[in-house]
Amino acid sequence: RSASVAPLAGDRALAEQVIDGGLRTAQRLVPTIDEVVRAADRSLSDVGLLAVAVGPGSFTGLRIGVMTAKTLAYALDLPVIGVGTLACITHRAPPDVSRLGAVFPAERGQVYAANFHRGAAGAWVPRDAAGTDSVEVESVHLIDASDWLAELESDAASVASPLYVSGPPLATLRDRLPPTVRCLDESLWQPTARAVAELALRDYQAGRRDDVWRLTPLYVRRSAAEENRDASPPI
C-alpha cells in the first residue's frame, strides 16, 4: 500500500522517499522518481541501471512498479533488474543473523514466506520447502499464518544457529512466535527502495541482466478476478 524510490551511487543512497499509502501510487510514482533524482542533484540521463521489486505483493502495486520500470528502461535504453520482495526484507537483516524467515502479507489469513541462510560469501541464499538451497531468486510459498508459525517451531529446533524472522505481518504475529524464534527489530521489517537498488547492483556487477520484454511480476497467487471467474458456474 506504499512505495518508495531511492537513487543509489555506488554503495551510497543519495536520497529515499516513501509515497504515502493513502495516495494513488499510479499517479505519484513517476513524479516522485523525478523529484528524488532532482533532490540528489542528478537527472534521469545520469541513471545507469533501473531496479524494481517484482513481488510477491499487491497485484495492482506490482503491475504499476514493474510497468513503470520497464517503460523507463525502454525509453532511456537502460538495463533493468527485478528483485524479490522477501529478498529485500532479508537484505536488511544485521550481519550477525545467519538464518531468517521472511514474510509478507497475503491477506485472507495467509502470508508469503521464504527461508534464507547465509552462504559461504555472506550473501543470503534462499531455501526451498525441503530445506535445500534453491536455484530460484526466491523460493516463496503461500501459507496460512498459523501453519507458518507451526513450521517455525520445527525449523528453529532443526539447526543450532538461532532462527530470526522479519516482515510486516509480524505486527500481528510476533506475540504468537515460538519462544525459540527471534524477531528482528520492527524498523527492519519493511522492504525498501534502497534494498532493491543494492541487491540489483550486486547482481548486475555479477553479470546478471533481465530482459525488459520478459520481466514480469512474481504472482504467487492468482488474482481475485481469476479465482471468481473459475468459481462461477458456466453460463
N, C-alpha and C positions, 0 to 999 in steps of 0.2 A: 504493500500500500504506500510505499515511499520509494524514491530512487535517489541515487547520489552520483555525482560527477567529480572526477579528480584527474588533473593532468600531472603526469609524472616525468621528471627529468633525472635519468639515472636511477638512484635509489631514494630520491627526494620528491615528496609530493609538494607541488608548487601551490596547491590550493585544494579545497574539497568543499562541496556544497551539497546539502541534502534538500531535496524537493519535498515540501510539506505534503504529508499523506492526504491532507484534505483538498489539495489542488489536483487538477486533471494533468496527469503525467504527460499525456499526448500533447497537450498544449504548452507545457512548461519545459519539456526535456531539451529541445533544440535551443530555445533562448537561454536556458541555464548553461548549456555547453558553451555557448558564445560568451556569456558573462564570466564564467570561470576561467576560460582561456584568456580573455582580456584582463581579468584581475591578476593573472600571472605574467602580464606584460608579454604575451605571446599572441599569435594569430593561428588560424587553422592551417595556414601554409607551413607552420613550424612542426606540425604533428607528423610523426614517422610511423606510428602504429596505433590502431584502434583496438580496444578490448571491451568485451561486453559479457555480462553474466547471462548464461543461457538456461539456467534453471537447475532444479525444479523451482516452481513458484507460481505466481498468479498467471493464468493464461493470457489475460489482456496485457499485463505488465511485461511479460516476456516477449510478446509479439511487438510491443512498442519499442522496447530496448533493442532487440535483435534487428528489427527492420530499420531503425534509426542508424545503427552501426553499419549495417550492410549498405544503406543508401550513401552514407558519408564515405565509406570505403570505396564505393564505385565512383562517386563524384570526384573524390580527391585522389583516386588511384593509389590507395593505401592498403597495406596488408591489415587483416583483421583476425583476431583470435577470440574464440569463445571459451569462457571459464565457468566451471560448475559452481553453483551457489554454495553447496556444502564444502567444497574445497576452499572457498573464500572464508567461510567460518573457521575452518580448521587452520588456515594460514595465520589467523590472528592469535593462535594459542602461544603461550610463553615457551621458550626453548627447552625448559626442563620437563615439559609434558611429552611423553613418548607414546601414549595411546589415547585416542579420542573418539568418542561417538558424537557425530554432528547431526542435528535435527533442524527441520524447517517446517512451519505449519502447513498442513494439507487440508484443514477443516474436516468436518464430519467425524471428529474424534480421532483423526489419524495424523500421522506425521510422515514426512520424507526423512529417511535416515540413511546414514552411511558410516562405516567404521574405517578408521585410519590408524597407521602406526608409522613411527619414524623409520626411514630407510637408513642404509649404511652411510649415506652422504648427509643425513639430517633432514632430507626432504620428506614430506608426507607421502605415504603410499596407501592407496585405497585397498580395502579388504572386501572380498565377496562374502556371501552368506555362509559359506563353508569355512571362513577364516583363512583363506589363502589369498595371496596377492592377486589383485585384479588387473587385467590389462586395460580396462576402461579408465577414462578420466575420473569417473566416479562410479562406484558400484552402489547405486541408490535403490532403495526399495521403499514401497509404500506400506505402512504398517499401522495397526491400531496403537494408540498411545499406550494403552495398558499392556499390550503384548511387547512393545519396545521396552518398557520398564522391566518386564519379566526377563527379557533377553539380557538386559544389562547385568542382572544379578549373576547369571551363569557366566557371562563374559568376564566380569570382574574377578571371579574365582578361578578362571582358567589359566591366568598368567600372573606372575609375581608382581610385575610393574603395575602401578596404580592406573585405573581407568578413569578418565575425565570425560565430561560431556559439556557440550556448548550448543547454543541455538535459541532463537526466540521462544519456542514452545516451553522452555524451562520456566518462564514467568508463571505458568500454572502447574508445572510438573515437578519442580525442584523439591517440594515438600514430600513427594512420593518416591524420590530416588532411593534405591537400596543404600544402606549405611556404608557399604564398601566403595560406593561410586562417588567421585569428587566432581563438583560443579565449578566451572571456570567463572571468573567474575562477570557480573552482568554487563559490564562495559564492553565485553568481548563477544557477545552473542550475535550481534548483527553482522551480516556481510556488508562490506564497504567497497566503494569505488576504488579506493587505494589498494585494497587487497586484490581486486580484479586486475588492476594495472600491474601490480608487482608479479602476480602469477603469470600473466600473459607475457610480460617482458622476459621473465625467466625462460618460458617455453620458446619464445621467439629466438632468444640468444642460443638456445639448444638446437635450433633448426626447424622448429615446428612452423607450419603455415596452414591456415584454414582456407578453404575455397569459399569465396564470398557468395557464390551461387548456391552452394550446398549447406552453408551454415544455417542450422535451424534450432529452435528452442528444444530443450530437453523436457518433453511432456511425459512424465511417468504415468499420469492418469489421463484418461480420455476426458474431453470437455463435457460439461453438463448437457449441452445440446446433443452430443453424440449419444450419451447414455439415455437421454429422454427419447431420442429417436428409436433406439433399439428396444426400449421398454414399451413403446407404443404398439398396440395391436395393428396388424395390417389393415389397410382400407379395402 
